[in-house]
């Protein structure tokens, strides 16, 4: 899961080659949005582990968008993402397509 020792500060945000003056907008609370996203990402990561996926294969990462709202990004190896898609499709078919 996300946390200290796993580059949590840059979690899901590729800042290589980005002008720092254009990265952050003064007055936008990015931390609050990231905190919200981190809680959701951690919950999704626990669910991924619960269905037998390894976080080294597919994982959720907390980030924010340009206006500071939390964003959860799912990333992984194509084969693991295909397995995740299959699990989600099976759930959708099994309950008539409804979402919780």
C-alpha positions in Angstrom: 0.0 0.0 0.0 1.0 3.6 0.0 3.1 4.9 2.8 6.6 5.8 4.0 9.3 3.9 2.2 7.2 3.6 -1.0 7.8 7.1 -2.3 4.4 8.2 -1.0 5.2 11.8 -1.6 5.4 11.4 -5.4 2.6 8.7 -5.4 1.2 8.7 -8.9 2.7 12.0 -9.9 5.5 12.1 -12.4 7.3 15.4 -11.9 10.3 14.7 -14.1 10.9 17.7 -16.4 8.0 19.8 -15.0 8.6 23.4 -14.2 8.0 23.7 -10.4 6.5 27.2 -11.0 3.7 25.5 -13.0 3.2 22.5 -10.8 1.5 24.1 -7.8 -1.2 26.8 -7.8 -1.0 29.2 -4.8 -3.9 28.8 -2.5 -5.0 25.4 -3.6 -5.1 22.8 -0.8 -3.5 19.8 -2.6 -2.8 18.0 0.7 -6.5 17.6 1.6 -7.3 16.2 -1.8 -4.4 13.9 -1.7 -5.4 12.7 1.8 -8.9 11.8 0.6 -7.5 10.0 -2.4 -5.0 8.1 -0.2 -7.8 6.7 1.9 -9.6 5.5 -1.2 -6.4 4.1 -2.7 -5.5 2.2 0.4 -9.0 0.7 0.5 -8.8 -0.3 -3.1 -5.3 -1.8 -2.5 -6.6 -3.9 0.4 -9.4 -5.1 -1.9 -6.9 -6.0 -4.7 -4.9 -8.0 -2.2 -8.1 -9.6 -1.0 -8.9 -11.0 -4.5 -5.3 -12.4 -4.9 -3.7 -9.6 -6.9 -0.2 -8.5 -5.9 0.4 -4.8 -5.5 3.6 -5.2 -7.5 1.4 -6.2 -10.4 -1.5 -3.7 -10.1 -2.1 -1.0 -7.5 -4.0 2.2 -6.8 -2.0 5.4 -6.1 -3.2 8.7 -4.6 -2.8 11.9 -6.5 -4.5 15.2 -7.1 -5.7 17.0 -10.2 -4.8 20.7 -11.0 -7.5 22.1 -8.8 -6.5 20.0 -5.7 -9.3 17.4 -5.8 -8.2 13.9 -5.0 -7.6 11.4 -7.7 -7.0 7.7 -7.5 -5.0 6.2 -10.3 -4.9 2.5 -11.0 -1.8 1.3 -12.7 -0.2 -2.0 -13.4 1.0 -4.6 -15.8 -1.3 -5.3 -18.6 -1.9 -8.9 -17.7 -2.8 -8.0 -14.1 -5.1 -5.2 -15.3 -6.8 -7.7 -17.6 -7.4 -10.0 -14.6 -8.8 -7.1 -12.6 -11.1 -6.2 -15.5 -12.3 -9.8 -15.6 -13.1 -9.8 -11.9 -15.1 -6.5 -12.3 -17.0 -7.8 -15.3 -17.9 -11.0 -13.4 -19.3 -9.0 -10.5 -21.3 -6.8 -12.9 -22.8 -9.8 -14.6 -23.4 -11.6 -11.3 -25.5 -8.8 -9.8 -27.2 -7.5 -12.9 -24.7 -4.7 -13.5 -25.5 -2.7 -10.4 -22.7 -0.9 -8.4 -22.4 -0.6 -4.7 
